[in-house]
């Protein structure tokens, strides 16, 4: 898969399964719950609850996780936001 395809795959996962994406990233880079929580300024238990679908964080916190915790580029975050807005407008139009 080319780099653009991978970007869109990650953006899609960030929208559809944010907790899964977060957990995958954390495990891939050998980060503990505490490590990630420290990077984004929350508790380890909150990260755990997000990963297990017990919490659905607001968009501003998701962006904080993507940028500060997962080192997403501005370009990728922009793609994420564009897709979130597009899906919300589509949902409202239906």
Secondary structure, 3 states (H helix, E strand, C coil): CCHHHHHHHHHHHHHHCHHHHHHHHHHHCCCCHHHHHHHHCCCHHHHHHHHCCCCCCCHHHHHHHHHHHCCCCHHHHHHHHHHHHHHHHHHHHC
